[in-house]
């Protein structure tokens, strides 16, 4: 009877040791995944900042003027303003 209790206790302690090892491995694995995701987040944040800077640079007025000039558009030399027509029959 004492031997069976001893084997049960040893089996229980062995199961606890194995579960502890498995939990440690799972924790280490999730830690590696978290580190990988943090690195990916930093990379994506840098990419976003770069793309935002490129967008601002591309949409700046000087860039647009240079691009329009290279496409053949030019600033008008003389402007013509058209006034709305006068009413034919005005009320007094």
Secondary structure, DSSP 4 states (H G I P E B T S, - for coil): -HHHHHHHHHHHHHHHHHHHHHHHHHHHHHHHHHHHHHHHHHHHHHHHHHHHHHHHHHHSHHHHHHHHHHTT----SS----PPPPPSS---
